[in-house]
């Protein structure tokens, strides 16, 4: 927890999920309709959610999916991601 707080102070903080992964995303056809399980939500660096989701994607579907997710994050957010 202290590491997360320290990182949030140094970088740009955001409202983060802290358990963001494919099983917590609701879909309607080909669009995201919601995100569930916000019990661990907190303020911190967005990269925490990116890293957590990358790990889950790599384990569930493979490294290619994790890399695609990182690229999509960078494109949509305009921020770089360094694993």
VEXLUM-87782 format. One record per residue: residue in one letter; chain; x, y, z of N, C-alpha, C in turn. Coordinates in nm, 3 decimals. Layout:
BEGIN
<node><code>A</code><unit>A</unit><n_c1>X</n_c1><n_c2>Y</n_c2><n_c3>Z</n_c3><ca_c1>X</ca_c1><ca_c2>Y</ca_c2><ca_c3>Z</ca_c3><c_c1>X</c_c1><c_c2>Y</c_c2><c_c3>Z</c_c3></node>
...
This chain:
BEGIN
<node><code>X</code><unit>A</unit><n_c1>0.083</n_c1><n_c2>-0.119</n_c2><n_c3>0.000</n_c3><ca_c1>0.000</ca_c1><ca_c2>0.000</ca_c2><ca_c3>0.000</ca_c3><c_c1>0.087</c_c1><c_c2>0.125</c_c2><c_c3>0.000</c_c3></node>
<node><code>X</code><unit>A</unit><n_c1>0.193</n_c1><n_c2>0.127</n_c2><n_c3>0.078</n_c3><ca_c1>0.280</ca_c1><ca_c2>0.244</ca_c2><ca_c3>0.081</ca_c3><c_c1>0.343</c_c1><c_c2>0.269</c_c2><c_c3>-0.055</c_c3></node>
<node><code>X</code><unit>A</unit><n_c1>0.380</n_c1><n_c2>0.162</n_c2><n_c3>-0.125</n_c3><ca_c1>0.439</ca_c1><ca_c2>0.178</ca_c2><ca_c3>-0.257</ca_c3><c_c1>0.337</c_c1><c_c2>0.241</c_c2><c_c3>-0.353</c_c3></node>
<node><code>X</code><unit>A</unit><n_c1>0.212</n_c1><n_c2>0.199</n_c2><n_c3>-0.346</n_c3><ca_c1>0.108</ca_c1><ca_c2>0.255</ca_c2><ca_c3>-0.431</ca_c3><c_c1>0.088</c_c1><c_c2>0.403</c_c2><c_c3>-0.400</c_c3></node>
<node><code>X</code><unit>A</unit><n_c1>0.083</n_c1><n_c2>0.438</n_c2><n_c3>-0.275</n_c3><ca_c1>0.066</ca_c1><ca_c2>0.578</ca_c2><ca_c3>-0.237</ca_c3><c_c1>0.183</c_c1><c_c2>0.662</c_c2><c_c3>-0.282</c_c3></node>
<node><code>X</code><unit>A</unit><n_c1>0.303</n_c1><n_c2>0.609</n_c2><n_c3>-0.269</n_c3><ca_c1>0.422</ca_c1><ca_c2>0.680</ca_c2><ca_c3>-0.311</ca_c3><c_c1>0.420</c_c1><c_c2>0.703</c_c2><c_c3>-0.462</c_c3></node>
<node><code>X</code><unit>A</unit><n_c1>0.383</n_c1><n_c2>0.602</n_c2><n_c3>-0.538</n_c3><ca_c1>0.376</ca_c1><ca_c2>0.613</ca_c2><ca_c3>-0.684</ca_c3><c_c1>0.271</c_c1><c_c2>0.716</c_c2><c_c3>-0.725</c_c3></node>
<node><code>X</code><unit>A</unit><n_c1>0.160</n_c1><n_c2>0.717</n_c2><n_c3>-0.655</n_c3><ca_c1>0.053</ca_c1><ca_c2>0.812</ca_c2><ca_c3>-0.688</ca_c3><c_c1>0.099</c_c1><c_c2>0.955</c_c2><c_c3>-0.663</c_c3></node>
<node><code>X</code><unit>A</unit><n_c1>0.179</n_c1><n_c2>0.976</n_c2><n_c3>-0.562</n_c3><ca_c1>0.229</ca_c1><ca_c2>1.110</ca_c2><ca_c3>-0.534</ca_c3><c_c1>0.328</c_c1><c_c2>1.156</c_c2><c_c3>-0.640</c_c3></node>
<node><code>X</code><unit>A</unit><n_c1>0.406</n_c1><n_c2>1.064</n_c2><n_c3>-0.693</n_c3><ca_c1>0.510</ca_c1><ca_c2>1.099</ca_c2><ca_c3>-0.790</ca_c3><c_c1>0.454</c_c1><c_c2>1.117</c_c2><c_c3>-0.931</c_c3></node>
<node><code>X</code><unit>A</unit><n_c1>0.357</n_c1><n_c2>1.036</n_c2><n_c3>-0.970</n_c3><ca_c1>0.304</ca_c1><ca_c2>1.041</ca_c2><ca_c3>-1.106</ca_c3><c_c1>0.167</c_c1><c_c2>1.102</c_c2><c_c3>-1.108</c_c3></node>
<node><code>X</code><unit>A</unit><n_c1>0.098</n_c1><n_c2>1.081</n_c2><n_c3>-1.219</n_c3><ca_c1>-0.038</ca_c1><ca_c2>1.133</ca_c2><ca_c3>-1.228</ca_c3><c_c1>-0.134</c_c1><c_c2>1.031</c_c2><c_c3>-1.167</c_c3></node>
<node><code>X</code><unit>A</unit><n_c1>-0.210</n_c1><n_c2>1.075</n_c2><n_c3>-1.073</n_c3><ca_c1>-0.303</ca_c1><ca_c2>0.987</ca_c2><ca_c3>-1.003</ca_c3><c_c1>-0.438</c_c1><c_c2>0.988</c_c2><c_c3>-1.074</c_c3></node>
<node><code>X</code><unit>A</unit><n_c1>-0.508</n_c1><n_c2>0.877</n_c2><n_c3>-1.062</n_c3><ca_c1>-0.640</ca_c1><ca_c2>0.862</ca_c2><ca_c3>-1.122</ca_c3><c_c1>-0.723</c_c1><c_c2>0.774</c_c2><c_c3>-1.030</c_c3></node>
<node><code>X</code><unit>A</unit><n_c1>-0.852</n_c1><n_c2>0.768</n_c2><n_c3>-1.057</n_c3><ca_c1>-0.939</ca_c1><ca_c2>0.675</ca_c2><ca_c3>-0.987</ca_c3><c_c1>-0.918</c_c1><c_c2>0.540</c_c2><c_c3>-1.054</c_c3></node>
<node><code>X</code><unit>A</unit><n_c1>-0.865</n_c1><n_c2>0.443</n_c2><n_c3>-0.982</n_c3><ca_c1>-0.832</ca_c1><ca_c2>0.314</ca_c2><ca_c3>-1.043</ca_c3><c_c1>-0.913</c_c1><c_c2>0.201</c_c2><c_c3>-0.980</c_c3></node>
<node><code>X</code><unit>A</unit><n_c1>-0.927</n_c1><n_c2>0.096</n_c2><n_c3>-1.055</n_c3><ca_c1>-1.006</ca_c1><ca_c2>-0.020</ca_c2><ca_c3>-1.017</ca_c3><c_c1>-0.929</c_c1><c_c2>-0.111</c_c2><c_c3>-0.920</c_c3></node>
<node><code>X</code><unit>A</unit><n_c1>-0.804</n_c1><n_c2>-0.136</n_c2><n_c3>-0.948</n_c3><ca_c1>-0.711</ca_c1><ca_c2>-0.220</ca_c2><ca_c3>-0.873</ca_c3><c_c1>-0.739</c_c1><c_c2>-0.370</c_c2><c_c3>-0.884</c_c3></node>
<node><code>X</code><unit>A</unit><n_c1>-0.836</n_c1><n_c2>-0.410</n_c2><n_c3>-0.965</n_c3><ca_c1>-0.858</ca_c1><ca_c2>-0.550</ca_c2><ca_c3>-0.997</ca_c3><c_c1>-0.914</c_c1><c_c2>-0.558</c_c2><c_c3>-1.139</c_c3></node>
<node><code>X</code><unit>A</unit><n_c1>-0.862</n_c1><n_c2>-0.472</n_c2><n_c3>-1.225</n_c3><ca_c1>-0.912</ca_c1><ca_c2>-0.460</ca_c2><ca_c3>-1.362</ca_c3><c_c1>-0.860</c_c1><c_c2>-0.576</c_c2><c_c3>-1.446</c_c3></node>
<node><code>X</code><unit>A</unit><n_c1>-0.953</n_c1><n_c2>-0.656</n_c2><n_c3>-1.498</n_c3><ca_c1>-0.918</ca_c1><ca_c2>-0.767</ca_c2><ca_c3>-1.587</ca_c3><c_c1>-1.043</c_c1><c_c2>-0.807</c_c2><c_c3>-1.665</c_c3></node>
<node><code>X</code><unit>A</unit><n_c1>-1.027</n_c1><n_c2>-0.891</n_c2><n_c3>-1.767</n_c3><ca_c1>-1.138</ca_c1><ca_c2>-0.924</ca_c2><ca_c3>-1.855</ca_c3><c_c1>-1.264</c_c1><c_c2>-0.976</c_c2><c_c3>-1.785</c_c3></node>
<node><code>X</code><unit>A</unit><n_c1>-1.249</n_c1><n_c2>-1.049</n_c2><n_c3>-1.677</n_c3><ca_c1>-1.366</ca_c1><ca_c2>-1.105</ca_c2><ca_c3>-1.609</ca_c3><c_c1>-1.449</c_c1><c_c2>-0.999</c_c2><c_c3>-1.536</c_c3></node>
<node><code>X</code><unit>A</unit><n_c1>-1.394</n_c1><n_c2>-0.880</n_c2><n_c3>-1.519</n_c3><ca_c1>-1.467</ca_c1><ca_c2>-0.771</ca_c2><ca_c3>-1.454</ca_c3><c_c1>-1.525</c_c1><c_c2>-0.671</c_c2><c_c3>-1.553</c_c3></node>
<node><code>X</code><unit>A</unit><n_c1>-1.523</n_c1><n_c2>-0.707</n_c2><n_c3>-1.680</n_c3><ca_c1>-1.577</ca_c1><ca_c2>-0.620</ca_c2><ca_c3>-1.784</ca_c3><c_c1>-1.704</c_c1><c_c2>-0.682</c_c2><c_c3>-1.840</c_c3></node>
<node><code>X</code><unit>A</unit><n_c1>-1.810</n_c1><n_c2>-0.602</n_c2><n_c3>-1.847</n_c3><ca_c1>-1.937</ca_c1><ca_c2>-0.646</ca_c2><ca_c3>-1.905</ca_c3><c_c1>-1.946</c_c1><c_c2>-0.597</c_c2><c_c3>-2.049</c_c3></node>
<node><code>X</code><unit>A</unit><n_c1>-1.996</n_c1><n_c2>-0.685</n_c2><n_c3>-2.136</n_c3><ca_c1>-2.005</ca_c1><ca_c2>-0.652</ca_c2><ca_c3>-2.278</ca_c3><c_c1>-2.149</c_c1><c_c2>-0.659</c_c2><c_c3>-2.326</c_c3></node>
<node><code>X</code><unit>A</unit><n_c1>-2.184</n_c1><n_c2>-0.572</n_c2><n_c3>-2.419</n_c3><ca_c1>-2.309</ca_c1><ca_c2>-0.579</ca_c2><ca_c3>-2.491</ca_c3><c_c1>-2.273</c_c1><c_c2>-0.573</c_c2><c_c3>-2.639</c_c3></node>
<node><code>X</code><unit>A</unit><n_c1>-2.289</n_c1><n_c2>-0.687</n_c2><n_c3>-2.705</n_c3><ca_c1>-2.242</ca_c1><ca_c2>-0.707</ca_c2><ca_c3>-2.841</ca_c3><c_c1>-2.090</c_c1><c_c2>-0.683</c_c2><c_c3>-2.844</c_c3></node>
<node><code>X</code><unit>A</unit><n_c1>-2.042</n_c1><n_c2>-0.584</n_c2><n_c3>-2.918</n_c3><ca_c1>-1.897</ca_c1><ca_c2>-0.563</ca_c2><ca_c3>-2.927</ca_c3><c_c1>-1.851</c_c1><c_c2>-0.439</c_c2><c_c3>-2.851</c_c3></node>
<node><code>X</code><unit>A</unit><n_c1>-1.931</n_c1><n_c2>-0.392</n_c2><n_c3>-2.755</n_c3><ca_c1>-1.898</ca_c1><ca_c2>-0.271</ca_c2><ca_c3>-2.679</ca_c3><c_c1>-1.899</c_c1><c_c2>-0.299</c_c2><c_c3>-2.530</c_c3></node>
<node><code>X</code><unit>A</unit><n_c1>-1.812</n_c1><n_c2>-0.231</n_c2><n_c3>-2.460</n_c3><ca_c1>-1.811</ca_c1><ca_c2>-0.241</ca_c2><ca_c3>-2.313</ca_c3><c_c1>-1.935</c_c1><c_c2>-0.171</c_c2><c_c3>-2.259</c_c3></node>
<node><code>X</code><unit>A</unit><n_c1>-2.010</n_c1><n_c2>-0.241</n_c2><n_c3>-2.174</n_c3><ca_c1>-2.131</ca_c1><ca_c2>-0.181</ca_c2><ca_c3>-2.116</ca_c3><c_c1>-2.113</c_c1><c_c2>-0.151</c_c2><c_c3>-1.967</c_c3></node>
<node><code>X</code><unit>A</unit><n_c1>-2.006</n_c1><n_c2>-0.200</n_c2><n_c3>-1.908</n_c3><ca_c1>-1.983</ca_c1><ca_c2>-0.171</ca_c2><ca_c3>-1.767</ca_c3><c_c1>-1.861</c_c1><c_c2>-0.243</c_c2><c_c3>-1.713</c_c3></node>
<node><code>X</code><unit>A</unit><n_c1>-1.821</n_c1><n_c2>-0.202</n_c2><n_c3>-1.596</n_c3><ca_c1>-1.711</ca_c1><ca_c2>-0.266</ca_c2><ca_c3>-1.523</ca_c3><c_c1>-1.762</c_c1><c_c2>-0.293</c_c2><c_c3>-1.382</c_c3></node>
<node><code>X</code><unit>A</unit><n_c1>-1.744</n_c1><n_c2>-0.416</n_c2><n_c3>-1.335</n_c3><ca_c1>-1.795</ca_c1><ca_c2>-0.456</ca_c2><ca_c3>-1.203</ca_c3><c_c1>-1.681</c_c1><c_c2>-0.478</c_c2><c_c3>-1.105</c_c3></node>
<node><code>X</code><unit>A</unit><n_c1>-1.717</n_c1><n_c2>-0.501</n_c2><n_c3>-0.979</n_c3><ca_c1>-1.623</ca_c1><ca_c2>-0.534</ca_c2><ca_c3>-0.871</ca_c3><c_c1>-1.531</c_c1><c_c2>-0.419</c_c2><c_c3>-0.835</c_c3></node>
<node><code>X</code><unit>A</unit><n_c1>-1.590</n_c1><n_c2>-0.310</n_c2><n_c3>-0.791</n_c3><ca_c1>-1.515</ca_c1><ca_c2>-0.190</ca_c2><ca_c3>-0.758</ca_c3><c_c1>-1.474</c_c1><c_c2>-0.183</c_c2><c_c3>-0.610</c_c3></node>
<node><code>X</code><unit>A</unit><n_c1>-1.482</n_c1><n_c2>-0.294</n_c2><n_c3>-0.539</n_c3><ca_c1>-1.455</ca_c1><ca_c2>-0.293</ca_c2><ca_c3>-0.395</ca_c3><c_c1>-1.312</c_c1><c_c2>-0.248</c_c2><c_c3>-0.361</c_c3></node>
<node><code>X</code><unit>A</unit><n_c1>-1.217</n_c1><n_c2>-0.269</n_c2><n_c3>-0.451</n_c3><ca_c1>-1.077</ca_c1><ca_c2>-0.231</ca_c2><ca_c3>-0.426</ca_c3><c_c1>-1.038</c_c1><c_c2>-0.097</c_c2><c_c3>-0.485</c_c3></node>
<node><code>X</code><unit>A</unit><n_c1>-1.135</n_c1><n_c2>-0.022</n_c2><n_c3>-0.539</n_c3><ca_c1>-1.105</ca_c1><ca_c2>0.105</ca_c2><ca_c3>-0.605</ca_c3><c_c1>-1.031</c_c1><c_c2>0.199</c_c2><c_c3>-0.512</c_c3></node>
<node><code>X</code><unit>A</unit><n_c1>-0.945</n_c1><n_c2>0.280</n_c2><n_c3>-0.573</n_c3><ca_c1>-0.859</ca_c1><ca_c2>0.369</ca_c2><ca_c3>-0.494</ca_c3><c_c1>-0.804</c_c1><c_c2>0.475</c_c2><c_c3>-0.587</c_c3></node>
<node><code>X</code><unit>A</unit><n_c1>-0.736</n_c1><n_c2>0.569</n_c2><n_c3>-0.532</n_c3><ca_c1>-0.666</ca_c1><ca_c2>0.670</ca_c2><ca_c3>-0.612</ca_c3><c_c1>-0.520</c_c1><c_c2>0.628</c_c2><c_c3>-0.626</c_c3></node>
<node><code>X</code><unit>A</unit><n_c1>-0.472</n_c1><n_c2>0.625</n_c2><n_c3>-0.749</n_c3><ca_c1>-0.334</ca_c1><ca_c2>0.585</ca_c2><ca_c3>-0.772</ca_c3><c_c1>-0.299</c_c1><c_c2>0.595</c_c2><c_c3>-0.919</c_c3></node>
<node><code>X</code><unit>A</unit><n_c1>-0.183</n_c1><n_c2>0.545</n_c2><n_c3>-0.956</n_c3><ca_c1>-0.139</ca_c1><ca_c2>0.553</ca_c2><ca_c3>-1.096</ca_c3><c_c1>-0.218</c_c1><c_c2>0.456</c_c2><c_c3>-1.184</c_c3></node>
<node><code>X</code><unit>A</unit><n_c1>-0.263</n_c1><n_c2>0.504</n_c2><n_c3>-1.300</n_c3><ca_c1>-0.341</ca_c1><ca_c2>0.421</ca_c2><ca_c3>-1.392</ca_c3><c_c1>-0.264</c_c1><c_c2>0.297</c_c2><c_c3>-1.434</c_c3></node>
<node><code>X</code><unit>A</unit><n_c1>-0.133</n_c1><n_c2>0.304</n_c2><n_c3>-1.433</n_c3><ca_c1>-0.052</ca_c1><ca_c2>0.191</ca_c2><ca_c3>-1.474</ca_c3><c_c1>-0.074</c_c1><c_c2>0.067</c_c2><c_c3>-1.387</c_c3></node>
<node><code>X</code><unit>A</unit><n_c1>-0.126</n_c1><n_c2>0.084</n_c2><n_c3>-1.267</n_c3><ca_c1>-0.158</ca_c1><ca_c2>-0.030</ca_c2><ca_c3>-1.181</ca_c3><c_c1>-0.265</c_c1><c_c2>-0.116</c_c2><c_c3>-1.249</c_c3></node>
<node><code>X</code><unit>A</unit><n_c1>-0.369</n_c1><n_c2>-0.052</n_c2><n_c3>-1.300</n_c3><ca_c1>-0.474</ca_c1><ca_c2>-0.127</ca_c2><ca_c3>-1.370</ca_c3><c_c1>-0.422</c_c1><c_c2>-0.188</c_c2><c_c3>-1.499</c_c3></node>
<node><code>X</code><unit>A</unit><n_c1>-0.339</n_c1><n_c2>-0.115</n_c2><n_c3>-1.571</n_c3><ca_c1>-0.283</ca_c1><ca_c2>-0.166</ca_c2><ca_c3>-1.696</ca_c3><c_c1>-0.199</c_c1><c_c2>-0.291</c_c2><c_c3>-1.667</c_c3></node>
<node><code>X</code><unit>A</unit><n_c1>-0.113</n_c1><n_c2>-0.283</n_c2><n_c3>-1.569</n_c3><ca_c1>-0.025</ca_c1><ca_c2>-0.396</ca_c2><ca_c3>-1.535</ca_c3><c_c1>-0.106</c_c1><c_c2>-0.518</c_c2><c_c3>-1.492</c_c3></node>
<node><code>X</code><unit>A</unit><n_c1>-0.205</n_c1><n_c2>-0.497</n_c2><n_c3>-1.408</n_c3><ca_c1>-0.286</ca_c1><ca_c2>-0.608</ca_c2><ca_c3>-1.358</ca_c3><c_c1>-0.359</c_c1><c_c2>-0.676</c_c2><c_c3>-1.474</c_c3></node>
<node><code>X</code><unit>A</unit><n_c1>-0.418</n_c1><n_c2>-0.595</n_c2><n_c3>-1.562</n_c3><ca_c1>-0.491</ca_c1><ca_c2>-0.652</ca_c2><ca_c3>-1.675</ca_c3><c_c1>-0.397</c_c1><c_c2>-0.724</c_c2><c_c3>-1.771</c_c3></node>
<node><code>X</code><unit>A</unit><n_c1>-0.277</n_c1><n_c2>-0.669</n_c2><n_c3>-1.792</n_c3><ca_c1>-0.179</ca_c1><ca_c2>-0.735</ca_c2><ca_c3>-1.880</ca_c3><c_c1>-0.145</c_c1><c_c2>-0.875</c_c2><c_c3>-1.828</c_c3></node>
<node><code>X</code><unit>A</unit><n_c1>-0.124</n_c1><n_c2>-0.885</n_c2><n_c3>-1.699</n_c3><ca_c1>-0.090</ca_c1><ca_c2>-1.016</ca_c2><ca_c3>-1.640</ca_c3><c_c1>-0.205</c_c1><c_c2>-1.115</c_c2><c_c3>-1.661</c_c3></node>
<node><code>X</code><unit>A</unit><n_c1>-0.326</n_c1><n_c2>-1.071</n_c2><n_c3>-1.630</n_c3><ca_c1>-0.443</ca_c1><ca_c2>-1.159</ca_c2><ca_c3>-1.646</ca_c3><c_c1>-0.461</c_c1><c_c2>-1.200</c_c2><c_c3>-1.793</c_c3></node>
<node><code>X</code><unit>A</unit><n_c1>-0.446</n_c1><n_c2>-1.105</n_c2><n_c3>-1.885</n_c3><ca_c1>-0.460</ca_c1><ca_c2>-1.137</ca_c2><ca_c3>-2.027</ca_c3><c_c1>-0.353</c_c1><c_c2>-1.236</c_c2><c_c3>-2.072</c_c3></node>
<node><code>X</code><unit>A</unit><n_c1>-0.230</n_c1><n_c2>-1.215</n_c2><n_c3>-2.028</n_c3><ca_c1>-0.121</ca_c1><ca_c2>-1.305</ca_c2><ca_c3>-2.066</ca_c3><c_c1>-0.149</c_c1><c_c2>-1.447</c_c2><c_c3>-2.017</c_c3></node>
<node><code>X</code><unit>A</unit><n_c1>-0.200</n_c1><n_c2>-1.460</n_c2><n_c3>-1.895</n_c3><ca_c1>-0.230</ca_c1><ca_c2>-1.591</ca_c2><ca_c3>-1.839</ca_c3><c_c1>-0.352</c_c1><c_c2>-1.656</c_c2><c_c3>-1.904</c_c3></node>
<node><code>X</code><unit>A</unit><n_c1>-0.452</n_c1><n_c2>-1.575</n_c2><n_c3>-1.935</n_c3><ca_c1>-0.577</ca_c1><ca_c2>-1.628</ca_c2><ca_c3>-1.989</ca_c3><c_c1>-0.571</c_c1><c_c2>-1.657</c_c2><c_c3>-2.139</c_c3></node>
<node><code>X</code><unit>A</unit><n_c1>-0.507</n_c1><n_c2>-1.567</n_c2><n_c3>-2.215</n_c3><ca_c1>-0.511</ca_c1><ca_c2>-1.578</ca_c2><ca_c3>-2.360</ca_c3><c_c1>-0.374</c_c1><c_c2>-1.578</c_c2><c_c3>-2.427</c_c3></node>
<node><code>X</code><unit>A</unit><n_c1>-0.274</n_c1><n_c2>-1.521</n_c2><n_c3>-2.362</n_c3><ca_c1>-0.140</ca_c1><ca_c2>-1.519</ca_c2><ca_c3>-2.420</ca_c3><c_c1>-0.079</c_c1><c_c2>-1.380</c_c2><c_c3>-2.424</c_c3></node>
<node><code>X</code><unit>A</unit><n_c1>0.050</n_c1><n_c2>-1.376</n_c2><n_c3>-2.452</n_c3><ca_c1>0.125</ca_c1><ca_c2>-1.250</ca_c2><ca_c3>-2.451</ca_c3><c_c1>0.079</c_c1><c_c2>-1.154</c_c2><c_c3>-2.560</c_c3></node>
<node><code>X</code><unit>A</unit><n_c1>0.036</n_c1><n_c2>-1.205</n_c2><n_c3>-2.672</n_c3><ca_c1>-0.008</ca_c1><ca_c2>-1.118</ca_c2><ca_c3>-2.781</ca_c3><c_c1>-0.126</c_c1><c_c2>-1.031</c_c2><c_c3>-2.736</c_c3></node>
<node><code>X</code><unit>A</unit><n_c1>-0.218</n_c1><n_c2>-1.090</n_c2><n_c3>-2.662</n_c3><ca_c1>-0.334</ca_c1><ca_c2>-1.014</ca_c2><ca_c3>-2.610</ca_c3><c_c1>-0.288</c_c1><c_c2>-0.908</c_c2><c_c3>-2.512</c_c3></node>
<node><code>X</code><unit>A</unit><n_c1>-0.191</n_c1><n_c2>-0.941</n_c2><n_c3>-2.427</n_c3><ca_c1>-0.139</ca_c1><ca_c2>-0.844</ca_c2><ca_c3>-2.331</ca_c3><c_c1>-0.073</c_c1><c_c2>-0.727</c_c2><c_c3>-2.401</c_c3></node>
<node><code>X</code><unit>A</unit><n_c1>0.004</n_c1><n_c2>-0.756</n_c2><n_c3>-2.506</n_c3><ca_c1>0.070</ca_c1><ca_c2>-0.650</ca_c2><ca_c3>-2.583</ca_c3><c_c1>-0.033</c_c1><c_c2>-0.564</c_c2><c_c3>-2.656</c_c3></node>
<node><code>X</code><unit>A</unit><n_c1>-0.134</n_c1><n_c2>-0.625</n_c2><n_c3>-2.713</n_c3><ca_c1>-0.240</ca_c1><ca_c2>-0.549</ca_c2><ca_c3>-2.782</ca_c3><c_c1>-0.311</c_c1><c_c2>-0.456</c_c2><c_c3>-2.685</c_c3></node>
<node><code>X</code><unit>A</unit><n_c1>-0.335</n_c1><n_c2>-0.504</n_c2><n_c3>-2.563</n_c3><ca_c1>-0.400</ca_c1><ca_c2>-0.421</ca_c2><ca_c3>-2.461</ca_c3><c_c1>-0.312</c_c1><c_c2>-0.300</c_c2><c_c3>-2.428</c_c3></node>
<node><code>X</code><unit>A</unit><n_c1>-0.182</n_c1><n_c2>-0.322</n_c2><n_c3>-2.410</n_c3><ca_c1>-0.089</ca_c1><ca_c2>-0.212</ca_c2><ca_c3>-2.379</ca_c3><c_c1>-0.090</c_c1><c_c2>-0.109</c_c2><c_c3>-2.490</c_c3></node>
<node><code>X</code><unit>A</unit><n_c1>-0.086</n_c1><n_c2>-0.155</n_c2><n_c3>-2.614</n_c3><ca_c1>-0.087</ca_c1><ca_c2>-0.063</ca_c2><ca_c3>-2.728</ca_c3><c_c1>-0.217</c_c1><c_c2>0.016</c_c2><c_c3>-2.734</c_c3></node>
<node><code>X</code><unit>A</unit><n_c1>-0.329</n_c1><n_c2>-0.049</n_c2><n_c3>-2.707</n_c3><ca_c1>-0.458</ca_c1><ca_c2>0.020</ca_c2><ca_c3>-2.707</ca_c3><c_c1>-0.462</c_c1><c_c2>0.124</c_c2><c_c3>-2.595</c_c3></node>
<node><code>X</code><unit>A</unit><n_c1>-0.408</n_c1><n_c2>0.089</n_c2><n_c3>-2.478</n_c3><ca_c1>-0.403</ca_c1><ca_c2>0.184</ca_c2><ca_c3>-2.367</ca_c3><c_c1>-0.322</c_c1><c_c2>0.307</c_c2><c_c3>-2.406</c_c3></node>
<node><code>X</code><unit>A</unit><n_c1>-0.205</n_c1><n_c2>0.285</n_c2><n_c3>-2.465</n_c3><ca_c1>-0.120</ca_c1><ca_c2>0.397</ca_c2><ca_c3>-2.504</ca_c3><c_c1>-0.188</c_c1><c_c2>0.484</c_c2><c_c3>-2.609</c_c3></node>
<node><code>X</code><unit>A</unit><n_c1>-0.254</n_c1><n_c2>0.422</n_c2><n_c3>-2.707</n_c3><ca_c1>-0.321</ca_c1><ca_c2>0.496</ca_c2><ca_c3>-2.813</ca_c3><c_c1>-0.438</c_c1><c_c2>0.577</c_c2><c_c3>-2.758</c_c3></node>
<node><code>X</code><unit>A</unit><n_c1>-0.518</n_c1><n_c2>0.516</n_c2><n_c3>-2.671</n_c3><ca_c1>-0.636</ca_c1><ca_c2>0.585</ca_c2><ca_c3>-2.618</ca_c3><c_c1>-0.603</c_c1><c_c2>0.691</c_c2><c_c3>-2.514</c_c3></node>
<node><code>X</code><unit>A</unit><n_c1>-0.502</n_c1><n_c2>0.665</n_c2><n_c3>-2.432</n_c3><ca_c1>-0.470</ca_c1><ca_c2>0.757</ca_c2><ca_c3>-2.323</ca_c3><c_c1>-0.369</c_c1><c_c2>0.863</c_c2><c_c3>-2.362</c_c3></node>
<node><code>X</code><unit>A</unit><n_c1>-0.291</n_c1><n_c2>0.835</n_c2><n_c3>-2.467</n_c3><ca_c1>-0.184</ca_c1><ca_c2>0.927</ca_c2><ca_c3>-2.503</ca_c3><c_c1>-0.065</c_c1><c_c2>0.918</c_c2><c_c3>-2.410</c_c3></node>
<node><code>X</code><unit>A</unit><n_c1>-0.065</n_c1><n_c2>0.816</n_c2><n_c3>-2.323</n_c3><ca_c1>0.042</ca_c1><ca_c2>0.795</ca_c2><ca_c3>-2.226</ca_c3><c_c1>0.122</c_c1><c_c2>0.671</c_c2><c_c3>-2.263</c_c3></node>
<node><code>X</code><unit>A</unit><n_c1>0.250</n_c1><n_c2>0.674</n_c2><n_c3>-2.237</n_c3><ca_c1>0.332</ca_c1><ca_c2>0.556</ca_c2><ca_c3>-2.258</ca_c3><c_c1>0.314</c_c1><c_c2>0.458</c_c2><c_c3>-2.143</c_c3></node>
<node><code>X</code><unit>A</unit><n_c1>0.347</n_c1><n_c2>0.333</n_c2><n_c3>-2.167</n_c3><ca_c1>0.342</ca_c1><ca_c2>0.232</ca_c2><ca_c3>-2.063</ca_c3><c_c1>0.471</c_c1><c_c2>0.153</c_c2><c_c3>-2.067</c_c3></node>
<node><code>X</code><unit>A</unit><n_c1>0.538</n_c1><n_c2>0.146</n_c2><n_c3>-1.954</n_c3><ca_c1>0.664</ca_c1><ca_c2>0.072</ca_c2><ca_c3>-1.943</ca_c3><c_c1>0.645</c_c1><c_c2>-0.038</c_c2><c_c3>-1.840</c_c3></node>
<node><code>X</code><unit>A</unit><n_c1>0.632</n_c1><n_c2>-0.163</n_c2><n_c3>-1.890</n_c3><ca_c1>0.607</ca_c1><ca_c2>-0.273</ca_c2><ca_c3>-1.796</ca_c3><c_c1>0.724</c_c1><c_c2>-0.292</c_c2><c_c3>-1.700</c_c3></node>
